[in-house]
Amino acid sequence: MKNVALILISFTLVFASCETEEGKGGTSTIRGTVTVWEYNKDLTIKLGEYSAQEVDVYIIYGDDPIYGDRFRTGYDGKYEFNYLQEGNYTIYALSKDTTNFATNELIPVFKEVSISGKNKTIEVPEIIIID
């Protein structure tokens, strides 16, 4: 009886430790596009919009306090994070702060996404940054 109890405890510990967290090591993908809206210097007139080329896009795994990886967009503003586990993710890019354009500070533009299965491709809504 003692051996059966030890075996059950061992199985419980093994299966409990197999639970995966957000991050790399899975089979899913998160991808999207970043677009730049260009304004005049006092942000009163929109001058145009275009694909954000070579802009850093960051991914936060779960509720981690810092980003886990980054990807630089291509010529078409597209980015992609591959080999992800199931779970919750935050994607962001940095944009000029439209509430205080005199400082030229950058603020994050966040998008929250979830992966709820294996072999999924999640399309993130467009991230719009201000220039």
PyRosetta script that sets phi, psi and omega in degrees:
from pyrosetta import init, pose_from_sequence

init()
pose = pose_from_sequence("MKNVALILISFTLVFASCETEEGKGGTSTIRGTVTVWEYNKDLTIKLGEYSAQEVDVYIIYGDDPIYGDRFRTGYDGKYEFNYLQEGNYTIYALSKDTTNFATNELIPVFKEVSISGKNKTIEVPEIIIID")
pose.set_psi(1, -36.3)
pose.set_omega(1, -179.9)
pose.set_phi(2, -64.6)
pose.set_psi(2, -38.8)
pose.set_omega(2, 179.0)
pose.set_phi(3, -66.7)
pose.set_psi(3, -38.0)
pose.set_omega(3, 178.7)
pose.set_phi(4, -63.6)
pose.set_psi(4, -42.7)
pose.set_omega(4, 178.6)
pose.set_phi(5, -62.6)
pose.set_psi(5, -42.1)
pose.set_omega(5, 178.9)
pose.set_phi(6, -64.8)
pose.set_psi(6, -39.1)
pose.set_omega(6, 178.5)
pose.set_phi(7, -65.3)
pose.set_psi(7, -44.5)
pose.set_omega(7, 179.0)
pose.set_phi(8, -62.2)
pose.set_psi(8, -42.4)
pose.set_omega(8, 178.2)
pose.set_phi(9, -63.8)
pose.set_psi(9, -41.4)
pose.set_omega(9, 179.1)
pose.set_phi(10, -62.1)
pose.set_psi(10, -45.5)
pose.set_omega(10, 177.9)
pose.set_phi(11, -61.5)
pose.set_psi(11, -41.8)
pose.set_omega(11, 179.5)
pose.set_phi(12, -61.5)
pose.set_psi(12, -45.0)
pose.set_omega(12, 179.5)
pose.set_phi(13, -65.2)
pose.set_psi(13, -40.3)
pose.set_omega(13, -179.8)
pose.set_phi(14, -64.4)
pose.set_psi(14, -48.1)
pose.set_omega(14, -178.1)
pose.set_phi(15, -70.2)
pose.set_psi(15, -33.7)
pose.set_omega(15, 178.0)
pose.set_phi(16, -67.8)
pose.set_psi(16, -35.6)
pose.set_omega(16, -178.9)
pose.set_phi(17, -79.5)
pose.set_psi(17, -11.1)
pose.set_omega(17, 179.8)
pose.set_phi(18, -83.5)
pose.set_psi(18, -7.0)
pose.set_omega(18, 179.7)
pose.set_phi(19, -64.9)
pose.set_psi(19, 128.5)
pose.set_omega(19, -176.2)
pose.set_phi(20, -92.2)
pose.set_psi(20, 152.4)
pose.set_omega(20, 176.2)
pose.set_phi(21, -109.2)
pose.set_psi(21, 168.7)
pose.set_omega(21, 177.2)
pose.set_phi(22, -58.1)
pose.set_psi(22, 147.9)
pose.set_omega(22, 177.2)
pose.set_phi(23, 134.9)
pose.set_psi(23, -166.3)
pose.set_omega(23, -178.0)
pose.set_phi(24, -73.9)
pose.set_psi(24, 159.7)
pose.set_omega(24, 177.0)
pose.set_phi(25, 114.3)
pose.set_psi(25, 1.9)
pose.set_omega(25, -178.7)
pose.set_phi(26, -107.4)
pose.set_psi(26, -160.9)
pose.set_omega(26, -175.9)
pose.set_phi(27, -124.0)
pose.set_psi(27, 13.3)
pose.set_omega(27, -176.7)
pose.set_phi(28, -107.5)
pose.set_psi(28, 166.2)
pose.set_omega(28, -175.5)
pose.set_phi(29, -133.2)
pose.set_psi(29, 141.9)
pose.set_omega(29, 170.0)
pose.set_phi(30, -118.1)
pose.set_psi(30, 129.7)
pose.set_omega(30, -179.9)
pose.set_phi(31, -145.2)
pose.set_psi(31, 162.6)
pose.set_omega(31, -179.2)
pose.set_phi(32, -176.2)
pose.set_psi(32, -165.1)
pose.set_omega(32, -176.3)
pose.set_phi(33, -135.6)
pose.set_psi(33, 145.3)
pose.set_omega(33, 173.9)
pose.set_phi(34, -114.4)
pose.set_psi(34, 131.9)
pose.set_omega(34, 178.6)
pose.set_phi(35, -120.3)
pose.set_psi(35, 139.7)
pose.set_omega(35, 177.1)
pose.set_phi(36, -99.7)
pose.set_psi(36, 130.9)
pose.set_omega(36, 168.7)
pose.set_phi(37, -103.6)
pose.set_psi(37, 119.1)
pose.set_omega(37, -178.3)
pose.set_phi(38, -98.2)
pose.set_psi(38, 131.3)
pose.set_omega(38, -179.6)
pose.set_phi(39, -122.9)
pose.set_psi(39, 163.7)
pose.set_omega(39, 171.2)
pose.set_phi(40, -68.1)
pose.set_psi(40, 174.6)
pose.set_omega(40, -170.2)
pose.set_phi(41, -65.6)
pose.set_psi(41, -23.9)
pose.set_omega(41, 178.0)
pose.set_phi(42, -104.0)
pose.set_psi(42, 14.3)
pose.set_omega(42, 174.0)
pose.set_phi(43, 58.9)
pose.set_psi(43, 35.1)
pose.set_omega(43, 179.1)
pose.set_phi(44, -104.1)
pose.set_psi(44, -20.8)
pose.set_omega(44, -178.8)
pose.set_phi(45, -130.0)
pose.set_psi(45, 124.8)
pose.set_omega(45, 175.8)
pose.set_phi(46, -78.9)
pose.set_psi(46, 122.2)
pose.set_omega(46, -177.1)
pose.set_phi(47, -90.7)
pose.set_psi(47, -23.3)
pose.set_omega(47, -180.0)
pose.set_phi(48, 166.0)
pose.set_psi(48, 178.2)
pose.set_omega(48, 174.7)
pose.set_phi(49, -144.0)
pose.set_psi(49, 149.6)
pose.set_omega(49, -177.0)
pose.set_phi(50, -159.4)
pose.set_psi(50, 166.1)
pose.set_omega(50, 177.9)
pose.set_phi(51, -65.1)
pose.set_psi(51, 135.6)
pose.set_omega(51, -179.8)
pose.set_phi(52, -78.8)
pose.set_psi(52, 106.1)
pose.set_omega(52, -178.3)
pose.set_phi(53, -91.6)
pose.set_psi(53, 133.5)
pose.set_omega(53, 177.2)
pose.set_phi(54, 53.7)
pose.set_psi(54, 46.0)
pose.set_omega(54, 175.6)
pose.set_phi(55, -104.3)
pose.set_psi(55, 137.0)
pose.set_omega(55, 178.3)
pose.set_phi(56, -74.7)
pose.set_psi(56, 131.0)
pose.set_omega(56, 173.6)
pose.set_phi(57, -118.3)
pose.set_psi(57, 134.1)
pose.set_omega(57, -174.0)
pose.set_phi(58, -113.1)
pose.set_psi(58, 152.6)
pose.set_omega(58, 175.7)
pose.set_phi(59, -126.9)
pose.set_psi(59, 133.4)
pose.set_omega(59, 174.8)
pose.set_phi(60, -108.4)
pose.set_psi(60, 127.7)
pose.set_omega(60, 179.5)
pose.set_phi(61, -85.8)
pose.set_psi(61, 118.8)
pose.set_omega(61, 176.7)
pose.set_phi(62, 58.7)
pose.set_psi(62, -128.4)
pose.set_omega(62, -179.6)
pose.set_phi(63, -108.1)
pose.set_psi(63, 27.0)
pose.set_omega(63, 176.1)
pose.set_phi(64, -57.5)
pose.set_psi(64, 147.6)
pose.set_omega(64, -178.3)
pose.set_phi(65, -79.4)
pose.set_psi(65, -16.7)
pose.set_omega(65, 179.3)
pose.set_phi(66, -131.1)
pose.set_psi(66, 165.1)
pose.set_omega(66, -178.3)
pose.set_phi(67, -69.6)
pose.set_psi(67, 151.0)
pose.set_omega(67, -178.0)
pose.set_phi(68, -99.3)
pose.set_psi(68, -21.7)
pose.set_omega(68, -178.5)
pose.set_phi(69, -163.1)
pose.set_psi(69, 164.7)
pose.set_omega(69, 174.3)
pose.set_phi(70, -142.7)
pose.set_psi(70, 157.7)
pose.set_omega(70, -178.5)
pose.set_phi(71, -137.7)
pose.set_psi(71, 137.2)
pose.set_omega(71, 177.5)
pose.set_phi(72, -95.0)
pose.set_psi(72, 127.0)
pose.set_omega(72, -177.4)
pose.set_phi(73, -63.1)
pose.set_psi(73, 155.5)
pose.set_omega(73, 176.2)
pose.set_phi(74, -86.0)
pose.set_psi(74, -170.7)
pose.set_omega(74, -178.9)
pose.set_phi(75, -60.5)
pose.set_psi(75, -23.3)
pose.set_omega(75, -176.5)
pose.set_phi(76, -100.6)
pose.set_psi(76, 9.3)
pose.set_omega(76, 178.3)
pose.set_phi(77, 78.6)
pose.set_psi(77, 7.5)
pose.set_omega(77, -176.8)
pose.set_phi(78, -88.2)
pose.set_psi(78, 149.2)
pose.set_omega(78, 175.9)
pose.set_phi(79, -139.5)
pose.set_psi(79, 162.5)
pose.set_omega(79, -178.6)
pose.set_phi(80, -157.5)
pose.set_psi(80, 131.5)
pose.set_omega(80, 173.7)
pose.set_phi(81, -113.4)
pose.set_psi(81, 121.3)
pose.set_omega(81, -174.7)
pose.set_phi(82, -108.1)
pose.set_psi(82, 167.1)
pose.set_omega(82, 172.8)
pose.set_phi(83, 60.5)
pose.set_psi(83, 48.5)
pose.set_omega(83, -177.4)
pose.set_phi(84, -102.7)
pose.set_psi(84, 148.8)
pose.set_omega(84, 175.8)
pose.set_phi(85, -79.9)
pose.set_psi(85, 168.7)
pose.set_omega(85, 170.8)
pose.set_phi(86, -64.5)
pose.set_psi(86, 148.9)
pose.set_omega(86, 176.8)
pose.set_phi(87, 144.1)
pose.set_psi(87, -167.4)
pose.set_omega(87, -176.9)
pose.set_phi(88, -105.8)
pose.set_psi(88, 141.1)
pose.set_omega(88, -177.2)
pose.set_phi(89, -137.8)
pose.set_psi(89, 152.3)
pose.set_omega(89, 172.5)
pose.set_phi(90, -120.2)
pose.set_psi(90, 127.6)
pose.set_omega(90, 178.3)
pose.set_phi(91, -110.3)
pose.set_psi(91, 139.9)
pose.set_omega(91, 176.2)
pose.set_phi(92, -154.1)
pose.set_psi(92, 156.9)
pose.set_omega(92, 171.2)
pose.set_phi(93, -132.3)
pose.set_psi(93, 161.7)
pose.set_omega(93, -177.1)
pose.set_phi(94, -97.5)
pose.set_psi(94, 139.3)
pose.set_omega(94, -176.5)
pose.set_phi(95, -132.1)
pose.set_psi(95, 156.0)
pose.set_omega(95, 172.1)
pose.set_phi(96, -61.5)
pose.set_psi(96, 145.6)
pose.set_omega(96, 179.1)
pose.set_phi(97, -79.0)
pose.set_psi(97, 110.9)
pose.set_omega(97, -177.6)
pose.set_phi(98, -77.2)
pose.set_psi(98, -9.5)
pose.set_omega(98, 178.4)
pose.set_phi(99, -88.0)
pose.set_psi(99, -14.4)
pose.set_omega(99, -179.7)
pose.set_phi(100, -151.2)
pose.set_psi(100, 70.7)
pose.set_omega(100, -173.5)
pose.set_phi(101, -69.6)
pose.set_psi(101, -15.4)
pose.set_omega(101, -179.8)
pose.set_phi(102, -69.9)
pose.set_psi(102, -24.3)
pose.set_omega(102, -175.9)
pose.set_phi(103, -87.1)
pose.set_psi(103, -17.9)
pose.set_omega(103, -175.3)
pose.set_phi(104, 60.0)
pose.set_psi(104, 23.8)
pose.set_omega(104, 176.6)
pose.set_phi(105, -72.9)
pose.set_psi(105, 153.1)
pose.set_omega(105, 177.5)
pose.set_phi(106, -106.4)
pose.set_psi(106, 143.2)
pose.set_omega(106, 177.4)
pose.set_phi(107, -128.4)
pose.set_psi(107, 152.4)
pose.set_omega(107, 179.2)
pose.set_phi(108, -79.5)
pose.set_psi(108, 143.8)
pose.set_omega(108, 171.2)
pose.set_phi(109, -110.0)
pose.set_psi(109, 108.6)
pose.set_omega(109, -172.6)
pose.set_phi(110, -93.8)
pose.set_psi(110, 147.2)
pose.set_omega(110, 169.2)
pose.set_phi(111, -134.4)
pose.set_psi(111, 127.1)
pose.set_omega(111, 179.0)
pose.set_phi(112, -96.7)
pose.set_psi(112, 133.1)
pose.set_omega(112, 178.1)
pose.set_phi(113, -138.9)
pose.set_psi(113, 156.0)
pose.set_omega(113, 177.3)
pose.set_phi(114, -129.5)
pose.set_psi(114, 143.8)
pose.set_omega(114, 172.5)
pose.set_phi(115, -110.8)
pose.set_psi(115, 122.5)
pose.set_omega(115, -174.7)
pose.set_phi(116, -118.0)
pose.set_psi(116, 30.8)
pose.set_omega(116, 177.0)
pose.set_phi(117, 179.9)
pose.set_psi(117, 178.0)
pose.set_omega(117, 178.8)
pose.set_phi(118, -90.7)
pose.set_psi(118, 155.5)
pose.set_omega(118, 177.0)
pose.set_phi(119, 57.2)
pose.set_psi(119, 38.1)
pose.set_omega(119, 179.8)
pose.set_phi(120, -100.5)
pose.set_psi(120, 149.9)
pose.set_omega(120, 170.2)
pose.set_phi(121, -120.6)
pose.set_psi(121, 115.6)
pose.set_omega(121, -176.9)
pose.set_phi(122, -103.5)
pose.set_psi(122, 124.5)
pose.set_omega(122, 176.5)
pose.set_phi(123, -92.6)
pose.set_psi(123, 121.1)
pose.set_omega(123, 179.4)
pose.set_phi(124, -84.7)
pose.set_psi(124, 137.5)
pose.set_omega(124, 173.7)
pose.set_phi(125, -55.5)
pose.set_psi(125, 149.0)
pose.set_omega(125, -177.7)
pose.set_phi(126, -50.6)
pose.set_psi(126, 134.8)
pose.set_omega(126, 173.4)
pose.set_phi(127, -97.2)
pose.set_psi(127, 123.8)
pose.set_omega(127, 179.5)
pose.set_phi(128, -109.2)
pose.set_psi(128, 123.3)
pose.set_omega(128, 176.7)
pose.set_phi(129, -115.0)
pose.set_psi(129, 155.6)
pose.set_omega(129, -177.4)
pose.set_phi(130, -103.6)
pose.set_psi(130, 138.4)
pose.set_omega(130, 176.0)
pose.set_phi(131, -127.1)
pose.dump_pdb("model.pdb")
